[in-house]
Amino acid sequence: MQHPHTATEYEAPQTPRLRTPTTPARTVASDTIEVSWACHQDEVREAQRLRHAVFAGEMGARLDTRLPGHDIDIFDDFCEHLLVRDADTRQVLGTYRLLTPAQARRIGSTYSDTEFDLTRLRSLRERMVEIGRSCVHRDHRQGKVIMALWGALAAFMVDNALDTMIGCASIPMQHDATTGLVGGGHAAASVWKQLGQRHLASIEWQVRPRLPLPIEELDGDLDVLPPALIRAYLRLGAKVLGPPAWDPDFNTADLPMMLRIGDLPARYRNHFLGS
């Protein structure tokens, strides 16, 4: 497959490009951070370096990458890449990538399709984006960076008449004890049991993992907390679409999640969209 990002200038594929409100202008999210969409290859590389530091350096993921120190896969060239920077140092503090419906058609699937059978979501695909590869620098996980990322994502959705986000929310198989989580698959099984009881989507949207986490072999009754990012998604009105897939390369259990703009609680709609 030919990749479009071979020059210094980063060009999102032309089929068609949706409107990214912060490209090329910079949007100042606060006095200390800025949000922007990547316009150049070197900006995408900055995001990929942060991803590598978090996924490989912290989580122990085994990454098959053509460029050392970078997390790169075949979907990157078809995605829009959202960056949050320190306004003074220009360091990338957080990133998301976003795959639009047109670009998903061009590559032939979403990343989530590789982990789950998404047949039941086929009626949503024309207005559905996939978000993924989300990560925040370990020194900046207090919420401000994530809120800035979500504000830009919500604006993108509304500006382009898109109403549904999907993605794989990862539960690392190793956890810091200070989070309240226990390492290994037992924590992931316990998180799934909690969320499956309280936040499961209706049957019409439920999906099945291609490589299921072997929940029946694990202790799902531990008193554990879901990762902070999953808790944030749930506060925004997200639903879990089914049991987790096992990703042995990333050493994670991945939950399929969906958020529809119409389900945003009023206070978050006001915060992100001013409506």
N, C-alpha and C positions, 0 to 999 in steps of 0.2 A: 504493500500500500504506500502510495506517495504521500509524504507529509508536507503540508503547506508552509510550515514555519522553518524555512531553511535559510532565510536571509536575516540580517540584523534587525530589520523592521518586522515586528510581529503583526501578522495580518490574520484576523479571524476569517474562516472560510466564508465564501461569498454566496450562501444558499438559503435564504438571504441573511444578512446580518441584522440582528435586532438592535434596537436602540438602547445603548447603555448610557444613562444620563450623566455619568461622571467621566466619560471618555470624550475628548482628551483632557478636559478640565479637571482640576483637583477639587474635591469637596472636603472642606475642613469639618471634621466631626466634633472636634472640641479644640481646646487651646493646645492640646498636646499630641493628638493623633489626626491622621488624614486617611481618607478612603479613596481608592481609585481603582479603575479597571486597567489591566495590563494592556499597553499599546505596543510594546517592543519585546523582542525575544529575551533581552537581558532581564526584563521585569518578570517574565515567566520563570526564568532560571532562579531568580530570587525566591519566588514562591516554592519552587521545587527543592531548593536547598533547605528552607525551613521545614518542609514536609519530611525530608530525609532526616533532619536532626531530631524531629519528634518521633517519627515512625520507626526508624532504624535505631537511632541513638537512645531514645527513651523506652520504646516499646519492644525493641528487639526484633522488628520485622526483617524478614529476609527479602530484600529488594533486588529484583533482576533489572538493572538499569544500565543503559549504554553510556552514561556519564557519571563517573564516581562522585559521591557526595550529593547526588540529586535523586529525587523520587520522580521517575518519568514512566508513563505508560502510554498505550496507543490512543487513549481518549484525550490526552492533554492537548493535542493539536486541533481538536474540534471544540474545545471548551473556551468560554470566557473565564478569565482568572481575576478574582477580586482580592485586593491587597489592602491591609491596614498598616500604616507606617507611623513610626515616631516622627512627629513633625520637625524635630530638630536634627536628629541623627540620621534620618531617612531609613533606619532599620525596619525591615518587614517584621511586624509583630503577629500578624494573623493572616490567614488566607482561606478562601473557598474557591472551588471551581464550579462552573455552571454549564450544563449541557442543555441547549435549547432543543425544542422539537425538530426543527429543521436539521440541526447538526446530528441529532440522534438518528434521523432517517438516513443521513449521508454515511455515517459510519456503520449503520445497520443495527444498533442496539444502544442501550444505556449500560453503564457499569453494573447497575443493579440487576439487569437481565442476566448477567453472567453468574449471579449468586442466587437468583430467585426466578421462579416461573411467574411472570407478571401478566399472564393472559387476562386476568380479571380487570386489569387496568387499561385495556385497549381502548375503551371509550373515552379515556381521559387524555390520551397521548398528545392530541393536537394542541392542548393548552397546558401541558405538563413539562416542567423542567426538572432535571436531576441536579441536586447539589451534592458535593462530595469533597473528599480529601481535605476536610476542615481541620485546621489545627491552629493553635495559638502558642506563641513562645512561652516557655515555662515560667518566665518572670512576669508575665502579663495576663494571668488567668483570673483576674478579679471581676470580670464581667463587662468592663467598658469596651474592650476590643470586640467581644462577641456581639454586643448590642450595636456597635458601629457596623459590623458586617451584616447583621440582620436588617438594619435600616436600609442599606444599599440594596440588598437582595429584594426586600419588599418593594422598594421603589422601582426596581427593574421589572418585577412581575406586573405591577400596576401599569407602568408606562407601555408595556408590550402586550397588554390584555391576556396575560397568563394567570391561571388561578390555582394551580396545583404544584407543589414541590414534593419530590420523593428523594429518598437517599438511604444509604446503609449507615446506621448509627452503631459504632463499634464499642464493644465492651472488652477492654484488654484482659487477657488471661493472667496478667500480673498487675497488682494494684498496690499503691502506697497504703500502709496501714492507717495513716492519718485520715484517709477518706472514709473509713468505715467499711471498705470493701475487702473481701478475702480473695486471695489469689486463686487462679485456676478456673476450670470450667464450672465449679460449684457456684461461684458468685454469679456467673452469667446465667446459669439455670435458675438461680433464685431471683435475679432481676426479671427474667422472662416470666416467671410465675407471678410475681407482683403485677407487672404491667399487663400481662394477659388477662388478669382479673379486672383491672381498673381502666385500662386505656386501649383495649382492643377495638379495631375498626369493625364495622358491620360486615357480615359475611360476604357481601357483594364485592368488597375490596380486599379480602384476605388472600395472601399469596403463600407459596410453599418454597422452602429452601431446596436448592439443588444438592447441597452437601450439608445435611442437618447437623447441628450440634447434638450429640447423643444425650439428650436431656434425661431419658429414662435411666441412664447409668450414673447420673449425678445427683448430688444432694441439693434439691431446690428449696429447702426450707431455712436457709441461712438468713439472718437478720442483716441485710446489706443495703447499701444505697446504690441506686443507679449512678453512672458517671454524670458529672455536672452538665455536660452538653445535652445528654438525654433529658435530664430534669428541665433544662431550659426549653427544649423542644416541647415537652409536655405542657409547660406553663403557657406556651404560645398556642396551644390547642391541637398539637400533633397527635396522631393515632399510630399505634403499632399495628402492622399489617399481618403479623403472624410470627411463628417461632423463629429463633435465630439460625442463621447459617454459620458454619465453621469455616474460617479463613486461616488455614495452617501457615501460610506465608507471613501474614501480618500478626499471627498469634492472637487473634481476636474472635469473639462471637459477634456477628453482625445482625442487628435487628432491622428489618425493613420498616421504614416510617414514612408517613405522608402528612403533609400540612397543606390545607386549603386556605387561601387568603380569606374566604368568607367565614372561616372558623376562628380567626384571630379575635381574642377578647377585646372588648371596646377600648380598654386602657392601652393595649399595645397598638391597636389601629391608630389611636390618637398619637401615640409616641412615634411610630414609624411613618405614618401616612398623613397625619394631621387631619384625620377625618373620623 
